Amino acid sequence: MTDWILVVSVLALGLVLGGVLVLALGRRGGEKPASAPMTGPATLRDLVAERDLLIARLRELDLEHLRDPEEVAAERYELEIRAARVLQEIDRLEREVRRAPIDESSPERPLLRGFFWGLGTAAFLAILLVLAVRTAQDRPQPPTAMAEAAQEVDPELLGLIDRVRQDPEDREARLDLISALLVRERYVDAWPFIQQVAAEAPDEPRVLLYEATVREAMGQLERARALLDRAVTADPSLTEAWVRRGLVSFALGDWAIAAESWKKALEQRPDGESVLRPVIEEAERRLAEGVLPPSHEPAHPRAAEPGSAPSATATRADPRAGATPASGGTIRIRVDLSAAARGRAGAGGFLFVTARPSGVVAGPPAAAKRVPASTFPAEIVLGPADSMMGQPFPAPARIEVRLDRDGDAATREHDEPKAYADGVEPGAEVRLVLE
């Protein structure tokens, strides 16, 4: 109803404007210039005829040799004066004819033209206004998923990523980004940056600390503590390394080194008394009582018992997974996109393929590969050569494939197509359809 009221109002305004133009043009057409008397075409023709006669008479004077020269000169002077006046009048009348309207018999045409011009302009404006109002009213609101994704944006992490992109050679920026990723337990995303910095500065204390953190998460406790020993030797003031060394030593059952490491950290950070004092006392108690070291299980969270429902975001593999033998200890993966995933994936991107021990759904993978997503279906081979840190390839394995649009492991979107297959043995072939 509102749209029609708007249209009628604007059309009424157009009618008023058209009427004003009619009156203005009509009044202008009725005014006659006082200084330009109207002279018809007949008068102009008479003057042209008189001009021709005068010119002809002047030519005849040239042939009259028997007349008195003075008489001929006087007549010539009079004819020339008359011819000049006639030519001036002809010139004035021709200019007036050029300025006059082409069709003086139809003065109503410019009036109608002005009226319809005003009406058409108003109608065009009305259409534009209606379309603008409807577009504003019908603009779709962001879906719930988009709102949730906006809430999940981490400004701190985005700022660190932006620092690295602006200056990829800034080592401190990369170390800060690694620290932020590890705090968020995004070990896979942090690992490429750890490798880059370690290649440039293998004795950098912070990179030793961060590599030890990832290896601790993978259950490689002895290797993690060796890295931490190097870190605290290179920088004894690195409090976080002392704390991590205590945690790893405690997990190994080395109560004495755990207590010693935490005491060093407490000396540097007395404000951590409430946190460090209880664990120091616990390590000293176990040392005094001769408590045996615990048996070490993988540090990854385990999946639910068989028969429980899978994660809501995961997609089950094709039932034929593992049925076709492949070569050696590798796993051949055929990756395709569902119709829904094709619609939102677009062109390009990269496939991130990871392998973890069967049942392990989080933590650093045992093997990983990054492949350009040029065509689908894609054939990918994953095996011991893709091990991230030299550990054995898991058997059986949980294979996961994720399509990343920008190829940056440090950024993820909530709707990225992905799929997984669990319990895949080396030498098998699996088909995954990304949803």
N, C-alpha and C positions, 0 to 999 in steps of 0.2 A: 504494500500500500504506500509506503514511504517513497519507493522508487517512482511510482506513477505521479504522486504529488509533485515530486521534484521535476519530472519531465514536463508536466503541464505548466508549472511555474516558469520554467525556462522558455518554453514555447511562447507563453504570453509575453514574456519580456522581449522575445524576438519579434512578435507582432508590433509591439510598441516601437521598437527600434526601426522596424521597416516603415512604419507610418511616419516617424520623424524624418527618415531619409526621403520619403516621397514628398513631404512638404518642403524640405530644404531644396531638393532638386527642382520641384515645380516652381518655387519662388525664384530660383536662380534662372530657370529657363524663361520666365516671364519678363525679366529685366532686359531692356534694350539699351545698348550703348548710345549715349546722346551725341557723341562726336563722330559717329560713323553712320551717315545716312544710308538707308537701304536703297541700293540701285540695282535694278534688274539686269538680266543678261542682255536685253535689247539695247540699253544704253551703252554697254561695253562694245557691242557689235557696231553701233553707229560711230563710236570714237575710232575703232579700228578702220572703218571705211573712210572716215575723214583723214586719218593718217596716211592711208594709201594714196588718196587724191592729192594731198599736199606734197608727198614725195614725187608723185608723177609730174606735178606742176613744176617742181624744182628742176627736174630733169629736162623739161621742155625749155626752161629758161636758158639752159646751156646751148640750145640750138638756135636761139633767136639772135643772130648776128646783125640784123638790119635795124634793130631798135636802138634807141638812145641808151648808151651804157649806164648813165646815171639813173635813168628810169628803171632799167633792168635791175640794178643794184638795190634800188629802194624796194621794188617788189620782192626781190629775193630775201631782203632783211625781214619784211613783213611775213612772208611765208615761213621762214625759219622760226620766227617767234611763235607763230600759231602752231607749228609742228611740235615745238618743244613743250608747249602747254598741253597739247593733246597727248603726247607721250607720258607726261607726268600724271595726267588723269587716268590714262590706261593702266599705268603701274599701280596707282592707288586702288583702283577698282579690282585689279587682279589679286592684290594682297587681301582685300576684304573677302573676296570669294574663297580664297584658301582658308581663311579663319572661320568662315561660316560653317554650321553643321552640314554633314553630307546629306541628311534626309530631314529637311525642315518641315516636311508634311507630316511627320510622325513624332511629335514631341513627347508622347506618352511612353515610348520605349525605354529611355533612360530612367524614367520614374519607376516603371515595373521592374527594371533590372535592379535598381537600388532596393526595392521592396523585397524581392526574392533573395537578394544577397544577404540582407539582414536576417531574414527568416531562416535561410540555410545555415548561416553562421551560428545562430542560436540553437538550432537543432543539433549541429555537430558538437557544440559545447555540452548540450544535454546528454548526448550519448557518452561522451568522455566522462562526465561526472557520474553517470549511472554505473559505468564499468568500473570506475575507481571505487565507488561505494561497495559494489558487489565483491570486488577483489579483496577489499579490506575485511568484509564480513566473512568471506569464505576461506580466508587464509588458514591452512591446516595448522593445528597446534602440534608442538613436538610430541611424539609418542613417548610413552612411559620409559621405553628402553633408552631413548635419547636423553631423557632427563636423568635417568640413573647413571648413564655414561658420563654426563657432565658433572654429576656429584663425585664420580670416581677419579676425576682429573686431579693429579698430584702437582700443585704449583711448584713445590720445591724440586721435584724430580724433573719437571719440564724445564725449569730454569737451569739446572745442571746440564741437561742434554743440550740446551741452547748454547751454553758456554763452550761445550766441546765442539759443537758444529761451527761456531764462529772462529775458534782457534784450535784445530785438531792437534797442534804441536804443544799445547799447554798441558804439561804433565800433571800439574796440581789439579787442574779441572777434571782430568780423567780419573785421578785418584779420588777426588770428592764424589764423582759420579759412581765409581765402584763401591765406595762406602755406603752411599744411599741405596744402591741396588741390593747390597748384602743385608742391610738393615731390613729391607722388604722381602728378604729371602728369595730374590730373583737371581739365583746363582748362575743359571744358564746365560742370562743377559750380561752378567758381570764378567763371565769368564773370558770373552774375546778381548775386553779391555785389559784384564789382568795379564793376558799373554802379550799384548802390545807393549805395556809398560815394562814387563819382565824382560822382554827382548832388548829394550833400550837401556834399562838400568836393573840388572839382575840382583843387585845388592840393596836396592831401595827398601828401607825398613817397612814402609807401609804396604808395598806390593807383596812383600814376604808375608806380612800379617794377613792380607786379604786372600792370598793363595792358600794359606793355612786354614782360613775360615771355610773355604770351599772344600778342602780335602777333609776337614773335620766333619762337615756335613755328609760327606760320602763314606765316612767310616774309616778313612785312612789316617788313623790317629798318630801312629809313629812318624809318618812322613810330615804330618801337620806340626808335631812338636819339634822336629828338626828344623823346619822353616821358622818356627817361633824362636828357637834358640838363636838362629842367625839374626832375627829381627831385633831381639833385646840386646844382643852383642853389638850390633851396628848402631842402635839408638836406645840406650838404657832408660831414657826419659819417655819412651813410648808406653804410656800407661795401659792402653788397650791391649798391647801385645802381652804384657805381664798378666793381665786378667785372662786373656785367651789361653795363655800357657798354663795357668792354673786349672782352667776348665778341662783342657785336653789331658793334663797329667792326672787330674782327679778321675776322668773317664778311664784312663789306663790303670788306675789303682796305685799310682805313684804318689802316695799321700804326702811325703816329705817335700817333693818338688812343687806340688800343688800349694801347700801351705807357704812355702818360701816365695813362690810367685805372687800370691795374693798379698803377702806382707809387703813386698816391694811396691805393689800397686797402691796399698794403703798409705805407705810413706809419701808417695807422690800426690795422692788424693785423700787427705784426711776426711774430707766431707763424705767419703764413701764408707765410713765406719759402720753404719747400720746395715749395709749390704755385705761388706767383706768380712766383718768380724765373725758372723755366724758360720760362714763356710770355712774360715781358717780354723775355728774351734772344732768343726766337724772333721776336717782333715787330720788335725792333731789327735783327736780322739781315736780315729781309725788307726792311725799310726801307732798309738800307744797300745791299743788292744790287739794289734796284729791282724786286722781284718784283711782277708785275701782280696786280690784284685777281682773285679767282676768279669764274667765272660762277655766278650764283645759281639754285639749283634749289629747289623747294618744300621746306620743312623737315619735311614729313611723311614717315613711313616708308612705303615703297611696298609694294604687294601683291606676292605671288609671281608668277612668269611665268605666262602663259596655259597652262592645262592642269593646273596644280597643284591640290591638294585645298584646299577652303576651310577656314576655321576650324571646329573641332569644335563650337563653341557657336553658330554662325550657322545660319540656316535660309534655304535658297535661295528666291528669289521664284518666283511662278507663271511658266511658260514664256511666257505672253501678255504679260509685262511690256514696256511700250514699244510695243505693237502698236496701241493705240487713241490717236488724237490727242486732245490736250487744248487748252485755250485758251492762246494766247500762249506766254510762256516759263516757265509754271508746270508743275508735275508733280502730277497727280491720283493720290492713293494711296487704295486701298480696303483697309482693315485688318480682318482677321477673326481669330478664335481657333480653334485646333485643339481637339479634344475633350479632350485631356490638359491643355492650357493652361486651358480653362474650369474644369476640376475644381480646379485649385490657385490660380486667379487671384482667385476670389471676386467680390464686387460692388464697383463704384467704381474708384478709381484714376485715373491720368493717363497719357496716351500722350506720350512724348518722341520727336519726329520730327527727324532730323538729315540734312543733305546735306553730303557731302564730295566733293572731286574723285575721279573714278573711279580705283579701285585704292588709295585712301588709307583705311586702317583705323583710324588713331589720330590724336590731336591735336584741336585745336578745330575744330568744323565751320564750314563757310561759311555755313550757314543752319540755323535750328532753330526748333521750334515745340512748345508744350506745350498739349495738348488734353484736356479731361475725358473719361474713358472711360465714358460713360453707357450706350451700346448698341453692339452689334456685329451686323453689320459697320458700320464707321465710314468716312466719306468725309472725307479731309483733302487740302487743296491747299497745296503748298509752292512758294514762288517767290522772286524777288528781293526782295519786300517783307519776307521773313523773314530777310534777311541779318543776321548778328550784328554785324558791324563795318563794313558798307558795302562789302564786297568784292563782285566780280561773282559771280553765281550759277554754280556749276560746271556745265560741259557737256563731256562727259557726267558724271553724278553717281553717287555711291554713296549710296543711300537706306537709312537704318536706322530701325526703329521699335522702341521698348521700352515695355512696360507697367510702370509704377511704382505700387506699391500705396498709398504714402503721399503721393505727389506731391512729395516732397522730393528735389531733384536731388543733394543732398549725401549721401544714403544709398542704398545699392543692396543687393539681395538676390541670392544666387547663382542662384536658380531663377526669376528674372523672365522672363516670356515675351518673346521678341524675334524679329526677322527682318530680312533686308536684301535689297536688289536692287542689283546693280552695273551700270554702263554704261547708265544710264537718261538719255535725252536730254530736254531741256526740251520741253514740249508733249506728253509721253507720259503714259499712264495705266498704273499698276502695281498689282498685287494682291499683298498680303503676308499670309501666314498665320502668326501668332505661335505659336511652339512653346515 
